Amino acid sequence: MTGRRAIVCYVEDNRHLVQQLLALRLSLLHAGSSDTDLVKIPQRPAVEDPVWQDYRFVNSAACLNGAGAEQLDRYPHLLRTDVDTFVTPPWHDFRPEAFTCGHGTYSHNDDVRQRIRAIAVQYGLAHRGLTNVGSTWYGPTEVVRRTGAFTGMLTTHLLTQHFAADHGTWPGWFRGVALLYASEIAVNHCAPDAQLSGLLDAMSSSQESPSRFAHIHCWHSDLRFSKHAFMGGRYTAEDAQNLNPDAVADYCLALSFQSLIALEDWLATRE
């Protein structure tokens, strides 16, 4: 596969999210992948539309087809991901032929799985059995953007028809992960060759080498590296000493500390 690639993630006007974006950018520079861009496309948050019922997570899918998103069509391939992520040096050679997703953890029982498949049947959409699809997708731009459009449509259906009166209870059927339910259906239908890969969405608390993965995600965890601990100022300068660059957790912590310098510059432009 040839041509430039783009990493797509939605970033709200929030200092913590901007810091995470800056850390992601630093990881891309560290990876040395000269064929990959982070593209700035200012958009109105999709969640401002009342149809989304303040479900802000939808922004991460809706941005793929929002105002200005046609700029993405100049890239043959996209990595659609969340902002609390990092890429690693193996990203440079990560070029799977098939539509590839990371792993998610939202489908914990048969009730959830059956409900998701029933919605696919209701809409006449193909479901090939791929479940626990992560929020990170890599594939041809047309397919990624189409999958995002289907995800948005299905999320609307879930919010208005399944969670209007009852938000459910985690880890069962739960409104908080409606976007992930929708994206599972969308990926199964729009990307018949889709496959899950352990190279994406690796846990940021891992002690394995970054060289084993192409992409790291900050899962909800109290283990180092935790984005919540970092946002809460619970890592000190002492924690930044003697870090092991060959351990994922330390790799993420080092880049996050480095991003604070760029964050101060960004904050200064807003004063």
N, C-alpha and C positions, 0 to 999 in steps of 0.2 A: 504494500500500500504506500502510495506517495502523496505528497501534498501536505499543507499545513493543517494542524489540528487546533481546536479551541477547547479550553476548559470553561464550562458554564456553571455558575452557581449564583443564586440570588443573595444579595447583600442589602439588608436594611440599613437605614441611617442610624447606626448604633455603634458606639465606640468599641464594644466588645466584639461585634461582628466584623467591624473594619479591621481590628487587630488580627482576627482569625484570617481574614483575606490577605493581609500583609504577610502573615506567616506562610500561607499557602503560596504566595508569590515567591517568597524566599526559598521555599522548598523546590519550586520549579527552577529557579536560578541555580540552586545547588545541584539539581538533577542534570543540568547542562543540556536540556532538550531544546535545541534551537528551533525546532519545527512546531512549537506549541505556543499559543497566545492566550492571554487573559484579556478578554474584550470588554470594554466598558460600554454598556448600553443603558442609559437612564430610562427608567420606566415608572409609570404610576403603579403602585402596588395593586395587584389584582384583588386583594382582600378588601379594598375599599368599596368594591361592588357589594351591595347588600345580599346578593345571591349566595355569597360564601359564608354568611353568618359569622363573620369575624374569625373564620378558620384560617389563620395566617400561614399555616404550612403550605397552603395551595400555591403561594407565590413561587415556590421552587420549581413547580411544574408549569405554571401559567406563563412564567417569564420566557419560556422557549418559543412562545408564539405571540408574545405581547408586542407593543409598538417598538419598531426598530429591530426586532428579532430576525428579520430577513437578512440582516448583515451576516448572520451565521452561515448562510447558504454558500458563502465563498470558501468554507472549510469542508473538505470531504468527510471528516470524522469529528465527532464531539465526545467529550467526557462530560456528562451531566452529573453533578455531585452537589453535596452540601458545602457550606463555607468552612465548617470545622474539620477540614481535611488537609492532608499533606500528600505530595507525590515524592517519590524516591528515585534514585538513579536508574533503577530498572524500568521506570516509566518510558525512558527514551526508546526502548526496544519492545514496548508493550503494543503490539499491533495485531490483535486477534482478528481472524477472518469473520467470525460469527459475532453477532450482537452479544455483548458480555455484561453481566451484572455482578455486583457484589452480593453478599449474603445479608438478609434481614432477619429479625427475630420478632415477628408480630403474629405468626400463625402457630399457636401453641396446642390446638386441639382440633378434633374432627368437626366440631360445631362451627368454628371459624372457617375452616377449609370448605365446608359444605355451603355455608352462606355465600362465600366469595364465588364459588362455582355456580350457584343458583343465579346470581346477578349476571354472570357471563351468559348463561342460558337465556335469561330474560331479554337480554339485548341481542341475542343471536351471535355472540362472539365466541371465537374458539378459545378453549382453555386446554393447554397441553399437559397440565399437571405440574408446571413449574411453580413452586411456592417459596415463601420466605425470600422474596426478591428484594435485594438491597436498594437503597435510594441512589446508588451510583450506577450509571449506565454508560457503556462505551459502544459506539456503533456509527454507521453511516448517518450523516446529518439528517437526511430526509426521514429516516426511520426513527431517530431519536426525537425529532420534533413532532412527528405524527403520534408517537407514543405519548409524548407530553400532552398533546391535544386530547387524546382519548382519556388520559388520566384526569384531566380537568373536568371533562364531561361526566365521568363516572364518579368523581368526588362530589360533584353537585348532586347527583342522584343519591349517593349515600347520605349526605348531610340532610337533604330534604325529605327522603323517604324512609330512612332507616334510623337516623339519630335525631330527628326533629323533637321528639318528646323524651327520649331516654338515651343518655350518652353511653350506656353500657358500663362494664367494669373490666378493667385490666386485670389479668392477662387474657380475658375472654374477648368477646365482641365489644369493641371500644372505639368511640368517636375519635379519640386522639390520634389513632393510626389509620383513619379513613383514607388518607392519601396513599398509604402503602397498600391497602386493600385494592384501591382503584388502580394503582400502578401494576399490581400483579396481573390483573385482568388485561390491562393495556399491553403489557409486555408479552403475555402469552398470545394475544391476538395479533399485534402489530409486528412482532419479531419472531416468526416461527422457528428461526434457528437459534433463539436465545439460549444462553447457557450461563450458569453461575460459576464464578471463579474466586478462589481464595486469594488471588493477587489484588483484589479490590476490597475496600472496606476492612482492612486489617485493623485490629484493635490497637488503640494508641497506648494501651498499658502493656503491650507485649514486650517481652525481653529478648525476642528473636531479633535477628539482624534486619535492618531496612532493605538489605539486598535480596531478601526473600519475597518482597512485595513490590507492587508498583504504586500502591495508593494506601493511605492510612486514614482511618476515620476515628473521631473522638466519640466513642461509645459512652453511654451514661455509666459512670463508674467512679468509685472513690479511690481507685488505684492510680498510681502515677503511670502515665500522664493523664490527668483529669482536667478537662477544659473548665469545669466548674470551680475546681480548686484554683486554677490560674486566674480566672476572672475574679475570684474572691480574694486574691492577693495572698493566698496561703502558701505559695512557693516564694522562698527568700533568695537573696543573692548567694547564700551558702548552698542552696539546692542547685544552683547553676555551676558550681565548681566541680571539677573532675568528672564531667559527664562522659559517658561512653558513647561515642557516635555510632557504634555498631550494635546498639540496642534501640529498638523502636521508641520506647518511652523516653529515653534521654534525647534521641533525635528530635522528637516533638517538643520537648521542654526547651532545648537549645534554640530551635527556630522561633519558638514563641517569645522567649526572652529577647532575641535579636529583633523581633518585629516591633518591640516597644519603642525603639528609637524612631522607626518610620512612623509609628502612631503619633508620637509627640509632634513630628513635623506636620502630620495631617491635622492634628488638633490646632496647631498654631495658625494654619491657613483659615480656620473658622472663627478666629477671635476678631 
